[in-house]
Amino acid sequence: MSTDGPATTSARPENAGRPARNPWLIALIVTMATFMEVLDTTIVNVALSHIAGNLSAGLDESTWVLTSYLVSNAIILPMSGWFSSLLGRKRFYMTCVALFTVSSFLCGFAPSLGWLIFFRVLQGLGGGGLQPSEQSILVDTFPAEKRGMAFAVAGIAMLTAPSIGPTLGGWITDNYNWRWCFYINIPIGILSLILTSRFVTDPPHARPIRFREGFRIDYIGLGLIALGLGALQIVLDKGEREDWFDSSFIQGLALIALVALVFAVFWELRERQPVVDLKLLGERNFGIANLLMFMVGFALFGSSVLIPQMLQTQMGYTAQQAGMVLSLGALVVMVMMPMVGFLVSRIQPKWMVLFGVAVQAASLFYMTRFNLQMDFQTAMWARCFQAFGLAFLFVPINTAAYAYLPPGKNNNASALINLSRNMGASFGISAVTTLLAQRAQFHQNQLVGHLTPYDLNYQTALERITERMISAGVGAVDAARRAEAVVYRMLEQQATMLAYIDNFWILGWLFLAILPLVFLLKRIERGKGAAMH
């Protein structure tokens, strides 16, 4: 039986091509650099004002520090499987670690905003290849029955890093300097390179291909994917700030993204040696897993933007206090991930995914009970509730995704599923920020209708505030004017709070809408090989 197709464990032993060294050591080694890479997607968010001031740039200009990283990261992600096949997975992974580490140093050393943005592009190119390579290494290092625990290790890094990034970045910026947000990557990167060189090996199917007769580089596919994903990422990141399609800049980039990506899909499906193997999505489990992972990214990053922003703007929390809410959720993920990794080899992944999706929906509906008088514990428990559900999604989804794929496709599969999660994050952040602005305006228009002399509640509140100001020594006319301003600020605050609640409702219903997809996942036979049918 060919090793390229479905095979039983007798035809292709589970330990074929696996390293003799302790697989848990390898899991920890390849997770180190990935953790730092994911951390870098959020660690500088709270430092933008410091960066702008230090480099004599405007705050709007400084947001390109985030956008440039996300764009280059999105471009390299789907191509990482192809580069792994071309260079060899270990060599490509070490190249990515080296580029990420060197560019981190250069980011910290950057003398101007222009240079910082350029170095962030390099950092994103290096970091974008780490997650798919790590995941592919874990799939090939662990047998199918132990793969859940391996994904749990990776999941701890990928789900906790974005949560603690803003808190850590704020602490570093307040106590040291924003440049140390980048410098902290250097020792981890060097250690990762040394350990990877010594302990990580490539199985036969992950070694570099030779430039033999008939092999050619898919330049058209490379160009279309880079152009399409790069333009799309800028649209998603800058759309709200530029007022979406009222901006000719966004219109042009959206058109470029649409045309390039449509042509890329048609080209890659017809290409004999594609950069991105889209045909993998035709395998039912893998296709559904990608859609589910998109939703995980959508909800995780979308809510990670909403919750701290709500706590800071509506309730006066400091960045560190708001970050603590996310960090406690990250602690729940760290505790639950190993347990889920243990259970996934004993319970069908589809049932665990079903449970995780249901918990996600329930947690988001619980957040619709938020109000302006809630305390820290309410926000903390809501985030922990959500984090509990997330732990039941990452590991089972990845386990189901690889269950029916042959090992030779692991590099390409890892690239696609990581792209799905990252694009879900970009769409989620863009969607919630846009909805927040639109719904806040909607509710404000609705509430303003009550600010009339004929509304008893409005008049009562106005009189109470005016009397309080007069008793504090403010003149009657001035007190009446100030009272109106106070009431209007309260109205704006209430309208914005209602907009946050609308976002939580929508995210909750989106999760309920994908529940039927979970039932389409195929059953995975316990103890069988990755390509069992």
MARLO-884640 format. One record per residue (C-alpha): x, y, z; residue in one letter. Coordinates in steps of 0.5 Angstrom, whole numbers, padded with zeros to 4 digits, always signed. Layout:
BEGIN
XYZA/...
***
This chain:
BEGIN
+0000+0000+0000M/+0003+0007-0002S/+0005+0011+0004T/+0002+0017+0001D/-0005+0015+0002G/-0010+0012+0007P/-0006+0007+0011A/-0007+0002+0017T/-0002+0002+0023T/+0001-0004+0021S/+0002-0002+0014A/+0005+0005+0016R/+0008+0004+0024P/+0006+0010+0028E/+0013+0011+0030N/+0016+0011+0023A/+0020+0017+0022G/+0019+0020+0029R/+0025+0022+0033P/+0028+0018+0039A/+0029+0024+0044R/+0024+0025+0049N/+0018+0028+0045P/+0016+0033+0051W/+0023+0036+0050L/+0022+0037+0043I/+0015+0040+0045A/+0017+0045+0050L/+0023+0047+0045I/+0019+0049+0039V/+0013+0052+0044T/+0018+0057+0047M/+0019+0061+0040A/+0012+0061+0038T/+0010+0064+0045F/+0014+0070+0044M/+0012+0071+0037E/+0004+0070+0039V/+0006+0075+0045L/+0009+0080+0040D/+0002+0081+0036T/-0001+0084+0043T/+0005+0086+0047I/+0006+0093+0044V/-0001+0095+0043N/-0001+0099+0050V/+0006+0102+0048A/+0004+0106+0042L/+0003+0113+0045S/+0010+0112+0048H/+0013+0110+0041I/+0010+0116+0038A/+0012+0120+0043G/+0019+0118+0043N/+0020+0117+0036L/+0017+0124+0034S/+0011+0121+0030A/+0003+0122+0031G/-0001+0117+0034L/-0005+0115+0028D/+0002+0114+0024E/+0004+0109+0030S/-0001+0104+0029T/+0003+0102+0023W/+0007+0098+0028V/+0002+0094+0029L/-0001+0093+0022T/+0006+0092+0019S/+0007+0086+0023Y/+0000+0083+0022L/+0001+0084+0014V/+0007+0081+0014S/+0005+0075+0018N/-0001+0074+0014A/+0003+0074+0008I/+0008+0068+0010I/+0003+0064+0014L/+0000+0060+0008P/+0006+0060+0005M/+0010+0057+0010S/+0008+0049+0009G/+0011+0050+0002W/+0017+0054+0004F/+0018+0048+0009S/+0018+0043+0004S/+0023+0047-0001L/+0028+0048+0005L/+0026+0042+0010G/+0022+0044+0016R/+0028+0044+0021K/+0032+0049+0017R/+0026+0053+0015F/+0024+0053+0023Y/+0031+0056+0025M/+0031+0061+0019T/+0024+0064+0022C/+0027+0064+0029V/+0033+0067+0027A/+0030+0072+0023L/+0025+0074+0029F/+0030+0074+0034T/+0035+0079+0030V/+0029+0083+0027S/+0027+0084+0035S/+0033+0087+0036F/+0033+0091+0031L/+0026+0094+0033C/+0028+0095+0040G/+0034+0099+0036F/+0030+0103+0031A/+0032+0110+0031P/+0025+0112+0027S/+0018+0110+0026L/+0020+0108+0019G/+0025+0104+0021W/+0021+0101+0026L/+0016+0099+0021I/+0021+0096+0017F/+0024+0092+0022F/+0017+0090+0024R/+0015+0087+0017V/+0022+0083+0018L/+0019+0081+0025Q/+0012+0079+0022G/+0016+0075+0016L/+0020+0071+0021G/+0014+0070+0026G/+0009+0068+0021G/+0013+0061+0020G/+0013+0059+0027L/+0006+0057+0029Q/+0005+0052+0023P/+0012+0049+0023S/+0011+0048+0031E/+0004+0045+0030Q/+0007+0040+0024S/+0013+0038+0028I/+0008+0036+0034L/+0004+0032+0029V/+0010+0028+0027D/+0013+0028+0034T/+0007+0025+0037F/+0003+0018+0036P/-0004+0020+0034A/-0006+0017+0041E/-0002+0022+0045K/-0003+0028+0040R/-0008+0031+0044G/-0003+0033+0050M/+0002+0036+0045A/-0003+0040+0042F/-0005+0042+0049A/+0002+0045+0050V/+0002+0049+0044A/-0005+0051+0046G/-0003+0054+0052I/+0002+0058+0048A/-0003+0061+0043M/-0009+0062+0047L/-0005+0065+0053T/+0000+0070+0050A/-0005+0074+0047P/-0008+0075+0053S/-0002+0077+0058I/+0001+0081+0052G/-0002+0088+0054P/-0001+0087+0061T/+0006+0085+0060L/+0007+0091+0055G/+0004+0096+0060G/+0008+0094+0066W/+0015+0094+0061I/+0013+0101+0058T/+0011+0104+0065D/+0017+0101+0069N/+0023+0101+0064Y/+0022+0103+0056N/+0018+0101+0050W/+0024+0098+0047R/+0024+0092+0052W/+0018+0090+0049C/+0022+0087+0043F/+0029+0086+0047Y/+0026+0080+0051I/+0025+0076+0045N/+0033+0076+0044I/+0035+0071+0050P/+0029+0066+0048I/+0030+0066+0041G/+0038+0065+0042I/+0036+0059+0047L/+0031+0056+0042S/+0036+0056+0036L/+0041+0052+0040I/+0036+0047+0043L/+0033+0046+0036T/+0039+0045+0033S/+0041+0040+0038R/+0035+0036+0039F/+0030+0037+0033V/+0030+0033+0027T/+0026+0032+0021D/+0023+0025+0019P/+0024+0023+0012P/+0018+0027+0009H/+0019+0033+0012A/+0026+0034+0009R/+0028+0039+0003P/+0026+0037-0004I/+0031+0037-0009R/+0031+0042-0015F/+0030+0036-0020R/+0027+0036-0027E/+0020+0038-0027G/+0020+0042-0021F/+0019+0049-0021R/+0017+0055-0017I/+0010+0058-0017D/+0012+0065-0018Y/+0005+0067-0020I/+0001+0064-0014G/+0007+0067-0009L/+0005+0074-0012G/-0003+0073-0012L/-0003+0070-0005I/+0002+0076-0002A/-0002+0081-0006L/-0009+0079-0004G/-0007+0077+0004L/-0003+0083+0005G/-0009+0088+0002A/-0014+0084+0006L/-0010+0085+0012Q/-0009+0093+0011I/-0017+0093+0010V/-0019+0090+0016L/-0014+0093+0020D/-0015+0100+0018K/-0022+0100+0015G/-0026+0103+0022E/-0021+0108+0022R/-0021+0110+0015E/-0029+0110+0015D/-0029+0103+0011W/-0032+0104+0004F/-0032+0112+0004D/-0025+0112+0004S/-0022+0111-0003S/-0016+0108+0000F/-0020+0102+0003I/-0024+0101-0004Q/-0018+0101-0008G/-0015+0096-0003L/-0021+0092-0002A/-0021+0091-0010L/-0014+0089-0010I/-0015+0084-0005A/-0022+0081-0008L/-0019+0080-0015V/-0012+0077-0013A/-0015+0072-0008L/-0020+0070-0013V/-0015+0069-0018F/-0010+0066-0013A/-0016+0060-0011V/-0017+0059-0019F/-0009+0058-0020W/-0008+0054-0014E/-0013+0049-0015L/-0010+0048-0022R/-0003+0049-0021E/+0001+0042-0021R/+0006+0044-0015Q/+0002+0050-0011P/+0004+0054-0006V/-0002+0053-0002V/-0005+0046-0003D/-0013+0048-0002L/-0015+0041-0004K/-0014+0039+0003L/-0020+0043+0005L/-0024+0038+0001G/-0023+0033+0006E/-0029+0034+0011R/-0026+0034+0018N/-0020+0039+0016F/-0025+0043+0012G/-0030+0044+0018I/-0024+0044+0023A/-0021+0050+0019N/-0028+0054+0020L/-0028+0052+0027L/-0021+0055+0028M/-0023+0061+0024F/-0029+0062+0030M/-0024+0061+0035V/-0020+0066+0033G/-0026+0071+0032F/-0028+0070+0039A/-0022+0070+0042L/-0019+0076+0039F/-0026+0080+0039G/-0027+0079+0046S/-0020+0080+0048S/-0021+0087+0045V/-0028+0089+0048L/-0027+0087+0055I/-0021+0091+0057P/-0023+0097+0052Q/-0030+0097+0056M/-0027+0096+0063L/-0022+0102+0061Q/-0027+0107+0058T/-0033+0105+0061Q/-0031+0104+0068M/-0024+0107+0069G/-0020+0101+0070Y/-0013+0102+0069T/-0009+0098+0063A/-0006+0094+0068Q/-0013+0092+0072Q/-0016+0091+0065A/-0011+0086+0063G/-0011+0082+0070M/-0018+0080+0068V/-0015+0077+0061L/-0009+0074+0065S/-0014+0070+0070L/-0018+0067+0064G/-0011+0065+0061A/-0009+0062+0068L/-0016+0058+0067V/-0013+0056+0060V/-0007+0053+0063M/-0010+0049+0068V/-0015+0046+0063M/-0011+0045+0057M/-0007+0039+0060P/-0014+0036+0062M/-0017+0037+0055V/-0011+0034+0052G/-0012+0028+0057F/-0019+0027+0055L/-0019+0028+0048V/-0016+0021+0047S/-0022+0018+0051R/-0027+0022+0048I/-0029+0023+0041Q/-0026+0030+0039P/-0033+0032+0036K/-0037+0032+0043W/-0031+0036+0046M/-0032+0041+0041V/-0039+0041+0041L/-0039+0042+0049F/-0033+0048+0048G/-0038+0051+0043V/-0044+0051+0047A/-0040+0054+0053V/-0037+0059+0049Q/-0044+0061+0047A/-0047+0061+0054A/-0041+0065+0056S/-0042+0071+0051L/-0049+0071+0053F/-0047+0072+0060Y/-0043+0078+0058M/-0050+0081+0056T/-0051+0082+0063R/-0046+0087+0064F/-0047+0094+0066N/-0044+0100+0069L/-0045+0098+0076Q/-0041+0091+0076M/-0035+0090+0080D/-0028+0087+0078F/-0031+0080+0080Q/-0036+0080+0075T/-0032+0081+0069A/-0027+0076+0072M/-0031+0070+0072W/-0034+0072+0066A/-0028+0071+0062R/-0026+0065+0066C/-0032+0062+0064F/-0030+0064+0057Q/-0023+0061+0057A/-0026+0055+0060F/-0030+0054+0054G/-0024+0056+0049L/-0020+0050+0053A/-0025+0045+0050F/-0024+0048+0043L/-0017+0048+0041F/-0014+0041+0042V/-0020+0037+0040P/-0021+0042+0033I/-0013+0040+0032N/-0014+0033+0033T/-0020+0032+0028A/-0016+0037+0023A/-0010+0032+0022Y/-0014+0025+0023A/-0015+0024+0016Y/-0009+0027+0013L/-0003+0023+0011P/+0004+0025+0014P/+0007+0028+0008G/+0001+0034+0008K/+0002+0036+0015N/+0006+0042+0013N/+0001+0045+0008N/-0005+0043+0013A/-0001+0047+0019S/+0000+0053+0015A/-0008+0053+0013L/-0011+0052+0020I/-0006+0057+0023N/-0008+0062+0017L/-0015+0061+0019S/-0014+0062+0026R/-0010+0069+0025N/-0015+0071+0019M/-0021+0070+0024G/-0017+0074+0029A/-0017+0080+0024S/-0024+0079+0022F/-0026+0079+0029G/-0022+0085+0032I/-0025+0089+0025S/-0032+0087+0026A/-0033+0088+0034V/-0030+0095+0033T/-0034+0097+0027T/-0040+0094+0031L/-0039+0098+0037L/-0038+0105+0034A/-0045+0104+0029Q/-0049+0101+0035R/-0046+0106+0040A/-0049+0111+0035Q/-0055+0108+0034F/-0057+0107+0042H/-0055+0115+0043Q/-0060+0117+0037N/-0065+0113+0041Q/-0064+0115+0048L/-0063+0123+0046V/-0071+0122+0044G/-0072+0122+0052H/-0068+0128+0053L/-0074+0133+0053T/-0077+0137+0058P/-0083+0133+0057Y/-0079+0127+0060D/-0080+0126+0068L/-0074+0122+0069N/-0070+0127+0065Y/-0072+0133+0069Q/-0072+0129+0075T/-0064+0128+0074A/-0063+0135+0072L/-0066+0138+0078E/-0062+0133+0082R/-0056+0135+0079I/-0057+0142+0079T/-0059+0142+0086E/-0052+0138+0088R/-0048+0143+0084M/-0052+0149+0087I/-0050+0147+0094S/-0043+0146+0092A/-0043+0153+0091G/-0044+0154+0083V/-0048+0159+0081G/-0055+0157+0079A/-0055+0159+0071V/-0048+0155+0071D/-0050+0149+0075A/-0056+0148+0070A/-0051+0148+0064R/-0047+0143+0067R/-0052+0139+0069A/-0054+0138+0062E/-0047+0136+0060A/-0047+0131+0066V/-0053+0128+0064V/-0051+0128+0056Y/-0044+0124+0058R/-0048+0119+0062M/-0053+0118+0056L/-0046+0117+0052E/-0044+0112+0057Q/-0050+0108+0057Q/-0051+0108+0049A/-0044+0105+0049T/-0045+0100+0054M/-0051+0098+0050L/-0047+0097+0044A/-0042+0093+0048Y/-0048+0088+0050I/-0050+0088+0043D/-0043+0085+0041N/-0043+0080+0046F/-0050+0078+0043W/-0048+0077+0036I/-0042+0073+0038L/-0046+0069+0042G/-0051+0067+0036W/-0045+0066+0031L/-0043+0061+0036F/-0050+0058+0036L/-0050+0058+0029A/-0044+0054+0028I/-0046+0048+0032L/-0049+0044+0027P/-0042+0044+0023L/-0039+0040+0029V/-0044+0034+0028F/-0041+0033+0021L/-0034+0032+0024L/-0032+0024+0022K/-0031+0019+0028R/-0024+0018+0030I/-0022+0011+0031E/-0018+0011+0038R/-0011+0009+0037G/-0011+0009+0030K/-0006+0013+0025G/-0007+0020+0023A/-0009+0017+0016A/-0014+0012+0018M/-0021+0012+0014H/
***
